[in-house]
Amino acid sequence: MSATIAPATNPTTASPISLSASELAQILFTSRLQASGRPSTTQVRAAIDERLAECGDDCATCLASVAQEAGDHPEAYAARMRWALDSVSRAYSSCMAAA
């Protein structure tokens, strides 16, 4: 899932639509959204938007949080990242198909 959804004009300050599926999943990974809540695609997109805004729209800041979370909770990292990747794939499927 490394296809870029749309070309980014600035790789560190970007809207979710300009980020790759991998970057979106990493942002979702650090959000408050939980897989157990079985979130809708709308909730997934909103969580990504919210988390990106919390990082000052700086993608690099959000992505750095993934390493911290993985270090703090290594036992949960793989399962949560799989969930994040699957959720992004569903939430942005129409954008990814067009890319």
Beta strands, then each sheet from edge to edge (+ up, - down):
end
